[in-house]
Amino acid sequence: MIAYLSNLMIPMVIFGIVILALSTKIDMFAAFTKGAKDGFKVVYEILPTLIGLMLAVGILRTSGILDVVGDILAKPLSVIGFPSQLVPLSLVKMFSSSAATGLLLDIFKKFGTDTYEGLLASILMSCSGALVCTLAGMIASVIIVKIM
């Protein structure tokens, strides 16, 4: 029953949007093309940053620096039960959620999804945002408020 309902959710949402647009007499095609054009502009603007972050994380992973940091922190983190294999994920997550997703998939391949490491990595990914980006946004909003 739930699988049946979940298969219907996306068509129902699309159908609901079409009905809402028709009832408010909105030009759906113009709104769709404007949204698609704006979306492509956003992708064009953030793509170089995303490529740079993915490249930097790839270099850090390949060079072994993240593993060395994990090995250094293994002893102190073992006291609280935090696996040293998740240190790279924790560090990268602060800067880029997209890059951390790649590390998460590696953890799933190595340990599995139902292991302690897999479950802890899932929790880590789901309950923490990109710290640096969040702090930058908060600081920028405080500065703007103080200026006004």
Contacts in CASP RR format, 6 or more apart in sequence:
PFRMAT RR
TARGET T0000
AUTHOR 0000-0000-0000
METHOD contacts of the structure
MODEL  1
MIAYLSNLMIPMVIFGIVILALSTKIDMFAAFTKGAKDGFKVVYEILPTL
IGLMLAVGILRTSGILDVVGDILAKPLSVIGFPSQLVPLSLVKMFSSSAA
TGLLLDIFKKFGTDTYEGLLASILMSCSGALVCTLAGMIASVIIVKIM
18 28 0 8 1.000
21 28 0 8 1.000
21 31 0 8 1.000
22 28 0 8 1.000
50 96 0 8 1.000
50 98 0 8 1.000
53 95 0 8 1.000
53 96 0 8 1.000
53 98 0 8 1.000
53 99 0 8 1.000
54 96 0 8 1.000
54 98 0 8 1.000
54 99 0 8 1.000
56 99 0 8 1.000
57 92 0 8 1.000
57 96 0 8 1.000
57 99 0 8 1.000
57 103 0 8 1.000
58 99 0 8 1.000
60 66 0 8 1.000
60 88 0 8 1.000
60 92 0 8 1.000
61 88 0 8 1.000
61 103 0 8 1.000
66 87 0 8 1.000
66 88 0 8 1.000
66 91 0 8 1.000
66 92 0 8 1.000
67 88 0 8 1.000
69 87 0 8 1.000
69 88 0 8 1.000
69 91 0 8 1.000
70 77 0 8 1.000
70 84 0 8 1.000
70 85 0 8 1.000
70 87 0 8 1.000
70 88 0 8 1.000
71 84 0 8 1.000
73 84 0 8 1.000
73 87 0 8 1.000
74 84 0 8 1.000
74 87 0 8 1.000
77 83 0 8 1.000
77 84 0 8 1.000
77 87 0 8 1.000
78 84 0 8 1.000
82 120 0 8 1.000
83 116 0 8 1.000
83 117 0 8 1.000
83 120 0 8 1.000
85 107 0 8 1.000
85 110 0 8 1.000
85 111 0 8 1.000
85 117 0 8 1.000
86 107 0 8 1.000
86 117 0 8 1.000
86 120 0 8 1.000
86 121 0 8 1.000
86 124 0 8 1.000
88 103 0 8 1.000
89 100 0 8 1.000
89 103 0 8 1.000
89 104 0 8 1.000
89 107 0 8 1.000
89 121 0 8 1.000
89 124 0 8 1.000
89 125 0 8 1.000
90 124 0 8 1.000
92 99 0 8 1.000
92 100 0 8 1.000
92 103 0 8 1.000
93 100 0 8 1.000
93 124 0 8 1.000
93 125 0 8 1.000
93 128 0 8 1.000
93 129 0 8 1.000
93 130 0 8 1.000
93 131 0 8 1.000
94 130 0 8 1.000
94 131 0 8 1.000
94 132 0 8 1.000
95 130 0 8 1.000
95 131 0 8 1.000
95 132 0 8 1.000
95 133 0 8 1.000
96 130 0 8 1.000
97 125 0 8 1.000
97 129 0 8 1.000
97 130 0 8 1.000
100 125 0 8 1.000
101 125 0 8 1.000
104 121 0 8 1.000
104 122 0 8 1.000
104 125 0 8 1.000
107 117 0 8 1.000
107 118 0 8 1.000
107 121 0 8 1.000
108 118 0 8 1.000
108 121 0 8 1.000
111 117 0 8 1.000
111 118 0 8 1.000
112 118 0 8 1.000
113 119 0 8 1.000
113 122 0 8 1.000
END
